[in-house]
Amino acid sequence: MDTLFVNGSVFDGRRHRPGLAVGVRAGRIAAVAADPSELRGPRTEVVDLAGGLVLPGFVDAHIHPVQGGLERARCDLSPASGLAAYQEKIARYAGEHPELPWILGGGWHQPDFPGGAPAAADLDTVVADRPVFLVNADHHGAWVNSRALELAGVDARTPDPPDGRIERGPDGAPTGTLHEGAMDLVGRLAPPTTQAELVAALLDAQAHLHSLGITGWQDAILGDYANIGDATPAYVELARDGRLTARVVGALWWERDRGADQIPELVVRRDALSYPRFRAGAVKIMQDGVAENFTAGMLEPYFDGCGCRTANAGISFVDPVALGRHVTQLDAEGFQIHVHAIGDRAVREALDAFEAALKENGDSDLRHHIAHVQVIHPDDLDRFAKLGVTANLQALWAVYEPQMVDLTIPFLGPERTGWQYPFGTLARSGARLAAGSDWPVSSPDPLAAVHVAVNRKAPGDRDAFLPEQALDLATALAAYTSGSAWLNHEDETGRIEVGALADLAVLDRDPFTGPPEEIAQARVRATYVEGVRVFGDQSTR
């Protein structure tokens, strides 16, 4: 054996198997045995688990690593909270970078502002001489200063774009928050991200994700979106020169202001992007927005702050009838389809489109999936399993926190609040589950997400959010390992069994042996891709 993992337990991608050893040879699992002594040779590197757990490497099924890396390098507001803290970080960053023509970054949180909408005037007090463009934590809105609005010519006469909204004052003048497609009114003027910046961001993100036990992912947007720039060239550079150590599937961005005319272009891009650890076999369609700014597509309108129905039921970025045609065509071309759907109407529209494709083309084993699935109408819960559509879960969001309490529950109302993140019902219905983080929208730490999936609350929280929708630990871990690996068509990974590729993570404890409330306390000691250590040092052995 090249490497032998002993003195701990195994999660094999489906079940907990205490007391077993795992042997790796030539990058693959060569043995899973109760007695490791016969596996040890004179040159075997022995990893003492010390009561910990070895499991398949985590696979993040919905993530934006280059965006995450860029935000870490730019004006990163994600660790801060509240206007004063944001202003302090922005002022410090601007002062440290007087050469930058624009102040770019993001990570601010909507609950920190009245109505979730910060004002340009609050940016003007710290940076008035240069335009500022800061996306929020969920990347569905941007905070801009007056200089940015002036350069873009956005004023009271500027109409809302079809796929977005300008936050306005009583006189119709923009106040400083741009939602969804309205971000492009300003973002299109910002300096383009350079290839060097993209590569540096991807390398930083890869190292960070490996430190969390992540060995692969699906990049949920390969294309131009929210002033980030297309990350494809960065992946190609790293894949060609061997610096891409993770296994990556890219989801090509569906331009929602176009139609089927873009499909031939997507085919050409997919066929050109095929490397040993990077390929682009998926297409990402964003069908709606988010609930917090009332752009998630709902079957019934939102409530207002007083509990009365409004006339707003959110946005369908792609006409539902056209969506069915596009999904059917993409399916026929052999694309996996990755749909963003938050609201119950958007989820139903996606399921309807997949049903149309299934009727027209038959079962293609392309492993289509719907990400986020925040609100699902009860009538649609069984359709995931029946249609073979995977539910791609972002478990960290299924908690009571300010965005949920202040900006979501009052406007969904009590009935739809109870339909949120129905992980348990989906699992019991037989639906396939995968899991991801949507980083940098939320933390990329899989163990934090698994903790919430099992407990339906974050560490330290008192109340669980819809606890009947909790998953057991094995199901939650399976979603983040074998489930997401299967989704990515990485059929030789995601499990610990003889012959599988040795993509592995080593935890400092076995969470199956402790209370569920302590899952998030586990830490990754080492990460391996094809038997090669990509995170961890000699002290882990």
N, C-alpha and C positions, 0 to 999 in steps of 0.2 A: 504494500500500500504506500502511496505517496503521503497521504494525510489520514490520520485516524482521530475521530472525535469520541472521547470516552468520559465516563463518570457523570453522566447526565441523562436527559430524556430526549426523545425525538417527537416532533410533530411532523407527520409525513405528507402534509398537504390536505389531509382529510381527518386524521384521528391522532390522538395522543398515545404515544408508545413509550412508557417509562422504562428506564434501565437498559436501553439498547445503545450499541456503538455503531458508528457509521464510518465506513472506509471509502476513501476516494483514490482512484487511480486514473491517470491520463485524462483528468478533467471530468470524469463521470463517477457516479455512485457505483462502487464495486461490491459493497457488502453492507448489509444491515443485520447485525448479529447481537445475540445476548452475551456471548463470550468473546471479548476483543483480543484475547491473548494470541490466538492463532492467526490474527490478521497483522500483527506487528512484525516488521522486518527490521534489519539493521539500519536502514536509511529512512524509516517511517518518521514523519513529523507528527508528534502526538499533541493533540489539543485537549487539555483537561477542561471539561465543561464545568467542573466544580459545582455540580448540582444544577447547572443551567440547562438551557434548551437549545438544540439545533433544529432549524426548520428551513423550508425552502425560502430563498430570498423573496422579500416582498416585491410585488409588481403593482405599480400605481397605474390604474386604468384610466385616469383623467387628470392630467397635470400640465403645467406650463413652465417647464424648467428654465427656459431662457428668460422669460419674463421675471421669474423669481430671482435669477442671477442678476439681471439688470437692476431690479429694485434694490437688491443688496448693495449694488455698486453706486446707485444714484441717491437721491434724497429719500431715504427709507423711513416712512412714518409708521410702519407696522408695529414697532415696539412701544410707540407713544400712545397717549390717550388724552383727549381733551384739547380744546383750542389753544390754550396757552402752551402746552407741551409741543403741539404741532408747530406753532409759530416759532418757538425757540429752536427746534430742529431745522426748520426751513431757513431761518435767519443765519444760523451757524453754517449750514451747508452753502448758502449763497456767499457768505463771507469767505469761506474756504476755497471757493471756486469763482473768483471774479472774472475768469476768462470765458466762462460758459455763456453763450448768447441766450440760452433758455435754461430755466430750472425745471428739470424733469424728475419724475419719481412717482411715489404714491404709497398706498397702504393705509390711508385714513379710514376711519370707521364711521359709518352713517349715524349710529345712535349718539355720537358726540355732538351732533348739530340739530337744531330744531327742524323737524320734518326731514331729517337726513340730508339737508342741503346746506353746505357751507357757503359763505359769501365772499365775493371778490374783494370787498372792502377789508376783510380780515387778512387777506394776502397782501393787499396794497400797503398795509402798515409795516410789513417786513421786507417786501420786495416790490418796488414800484417802477424801477428803471428797466427791468427785463420781464419778458413774458414768463409766466409760470403755468405749468400743465401737470397736474397731479391726479392720477387715477385713484379711485377708491379701492378698498380691499377686495371687493368682488369684481372689479374691472368692468362694471356696467355704468360708470359715471366718472366725471372728471371735475376737479375743482380748479378754476382758472382765475387769474387776476385781471384787473381792468386793462392792463397793457396787452394781454393776450387777446381779449375781446376786441380791443381797438384794432390791433393788427389784422384780425380776421374779419373785421367789418360787421361783427355781430352786434345788433342793436335791437331796439323795439320793433323795427320793421322786418327783421329777419324771421321768416316762417320756420316753424318746426319741420325738420325733415320727416319723411314718412315713417322712418324706423327709430325715431328718438324724440326727445323733448328738451326744450330750453327752460330752465327754472327762471321765472319772471317775477318782478314786483308788480304792485297795483297799476303802475303806468305801462306795463308791458316790457319794460327794459330788463335785459338779462341780469340776474343777480350773482352769477358766478358758478353755478352748477349746471353741467351739461350731461344729460342722460342718454345712454345707448348711442344711436347713430349721430346724435348731436355732438358727440365728442369730436367727430371728424371735422366739424366746422373750424375748430382751432388746431386739433392735432395734426392735420395735414400740413400745417405751416412749420411744425417743429423740425429741427435738423434730423435727417435720417440716421438711424443707428448704423454704425459702420460694421464691416465684417469682423474687424479686430474686437470690437465691443461684444458682438454676438458670440464669438468663440470664447472670449474670456468669461462671459456670463454662463455659457454652457459648461465650461470646465469647472467653474466654481459651483454651479448647481449640481453637477455630477458628483463631485467630492462630498457635498453636503448630503445628497441623497444616499450615497453609499454609507455614510456614517450613521444613517438611520436604518440600515439593513436592506435598502432598496437596490435590486439588481436589474430592474427593467421597468419600462413605463410605456404608456401611450401619450404622446404629445398631442394635446387636444386641439391645437391650431397650428398648422403649417401654412402660413400666408400672412398677408398684411392685416393687422387688426389693432386698433387702439394705439396707434403710433409706436408699435413695438418693432415692426418690420418682420419679414419672413425669416424664420430661423433655419430654413432648409440648408442654405450654404454652410452654416456652421456645422450642422450634422454631417454634411458631406465631407467637409475638411477633416473632421475628427475621425470619421469612419474610414477615410482613405489612408490616413497616416497612423492608424492604430490607437489613437488616444481615446476613442469611444469605447469604454469598458462596459457600459450597460447595454442591454438589449432594448432597442427602441422601435416602436411602430409609430409612424407619423400619420395624423389625420389631416388630410388636405382640406383647407378652408373652402366652404361653399359660399360664394359671393351672393348674398341675398338680394342684391339689386339686379342680378342676372338670372337666367333660366337655364334650360337644357343646353344652350349653346356652349356652355363651359365644360360639358362632359368630355368632349374630345381632348381638350387641353388637360383635364385631370388624368385621362388615360395616359397621355404622353408623359406627364410628370411622374405618375406612378411607375411607369415602365423604366424610367431613367433613374429611379431612386431605389436601387436594390443592391445592398451591401450585406456582408455577413452579420452585422449587428444593427443595421438600420435599413428600414424599408418603409414605404408609404402606401400601404394597402387600404387605408380607410379614408372616408370623407366625413368631415364634421359639418353638420347642419345645426345652426342655432335657431330653434323654432320660436322661442319667446325670450323674455328678459328675466327679471327677478321680482319677487313679491314686494320687496322693500321700497321700490320706486313705482310700483303698480304697473309694471310692464310684463309680468308673468301672465300668460294666457289662461284665463279662468272661464269656466262654463257659465258662471253667474258673476255679475259685477261685484267689485269691491264695496265694502262699507266705508263710510267716512268716519271721522273721529267721534261723531255723535251716535254711531250705530245705525245710520240710514244708508240704504242702497244708493250707490252712485250710478252714473251711466258708463263707467269705465270698467271693461272686462279684460284689459291688457292688450297685448300685441301678439299677432301671429306674423312673424317676420317673413314666412313663406306661406303663400296662399295654400290652404289645406288641400284643395283639389290638385293644384300644381305639385304639392309635396308628394302626393301619391304617385303621380307620373314620374317625378324625378327619382324617387326612391326605387321604383320599379326599373327604371332605366339604369340606374347605378348598380342595382343588384344584378341585372343582366350582364353588366360589364365586369362583374366580379369584385366590386368594391364592398368592403365592410362599411356599414353606415353607423355613425356615432352621432346621436341626436342629443342636443341640450334641450331639456324640457323640465320646467319648474312647476307650472300651473297644471291643473287637472285637464283643461282644454288642450293645452300643448301636448301633454302625455297622450291623450286620446287621439289627437291628430297624428302623432308619431305612430301609435299602434295601428291606426287605420291605414297609414301608408305602408307599414310592414305587412299588414294583412293583404293589401292589394298586390304587393310584390310576391308574396307567397302564392297567391292564387294564380298569378300570371306566369311566374317562373319556376315554381316548385321550390323545394327545400334546397338551398344552395350551400349550407354549412359555412356561410360567411360570418356568422356570429355577430349579428347586429345588436346594438345596445342603446339604451336610453340612460343618459347620465342625469343625476341630481334627483329626479322623481320626488320632488318635495311634497306635492299634493296630488294624490291619485284618487279619482272617484271610485267608490267601492265596486261599481259595475265593471271596472277595468282591471281589477287586481288579478283575476284569474287569466287574463289575456296574455300576460307575459309568458307563462308556461305553455299555454296553448299555441302561441305563435313562435315559440323558441327565441324570444327576445330577452336578452340579459338585462337585469336591473343593475346599473352601475352606481353604487352607493357612495355618498360623501357623508360618512357617519358623524363627523365632528359637528355638523350643523343641527343634529337632533337633540338639542339641549335648550334649557331656559337660559337665555342670555339677552342683553339689551336689544339686539337687533330683532330677536324673536318676540320679546315681551312688548317692546315699544313700537316697532315698525311693521310687525307681521300679524300677530294674533288679533289686535283690535280691528284690523281691516279685512281679515279673512272671515271673522266671526267664529262662533263656537263649533258649528258643525264641521267646517273645513279645517279648523285647527286640529280636530281629531283625526283628520285624514293624512296628516303629515308624516313623512318618512316611515311608511308602514313596512319596515324591514321584516319583522316577524311574520306578518301575514304573507308577504311575498315568499319567504322561505317555506312556510307551511304549504303554500299552494304548489310548490314544486318548481318555482322559477329559479333559473340560474342567477347567482349573485357574483358580481365583481366589486372591487372597491378601489377608490382613489381619493385624492386629497383636494384637487383643484388648486394646489399651490400655484401662485402666492396668495390666492383668495383666503386660504386657511393653512394651518401648519401641515407640512408634509410628513409628519411623524406617524407612521402606521400604528404604533402602539398606543398613541393618544386616541386615534380613531377607533381602534379595536376596543379600548376602554369604554368609549361612549357607546359603541354598538352593543356592548354587553350590559352596561349600567344605565344607559340613557341619561347620563349626567356626567359632567366634567368632574375631575377630582376636587373635592371640597364643597361641591354643590349639595344643597340639602334635598331638593325635590327632583325626582326623575321625570323626564318628559315622555309621556305616553309609555310607561314601563311595559305594557303588554306587547309592545313592538320590539322588545329587546331580542337579541340573538344570543345563543350560547357561545362560549369561547371558541369551540372548535369550528362552528359555522362562520364566525366572524374572521378567524384566522384563515380559513379556507377561501373566503371571498377575496382576501388580500394576497393570497399565494396561488393556489391551484386555480381558483376562479378567474383571476385576472390574467394569469399565464395562458389559460385556455382561450380567453377572450382575444389575446394577442396572437393566437395561433402558434404559440411557443410550446408545442406539445411535448417537447423533451425536457421541459423545466416545470417548476411549480409543484414538484413532488419529490419525496425522498424514497426512491426504490431503485433496485439494481438496474443499471442501464441509463438512468436519467442523468442529464447534465448536472454537475455539482455547483449549482447556483444556490448559495446557502447564507443564512444569517445565524449568528451565535448570540444568544441572550445571556445576561448575567444571572438569571434566575429562571425557574420554570413557573410561568403564571398559572398553570393548571393546579399547582399545589398550594397556592395562596388564595386569599379572599379576592373576589372580583374587584373590590374597591381598590386593590393595589396593582392592577394590571399596568397602569400608566407609569408605575415606578420602575418597571423593567427597562434595562438599557442594552443597546447593542454593543457587544464586545468586538465582533469581527464580522466582516462581510466577504464572501468569495463569489467570483464569477468564473464558472468552468474550472473550479478548483484553485484558482489564483486569488490570493488575498488582495482585495482592493480597498479595504479599510481594516484598521487594527494594527497593533505593533507586537513586538516580541513578548510583551508582558501578557498577552492574551493566551500564550501557550505554556 
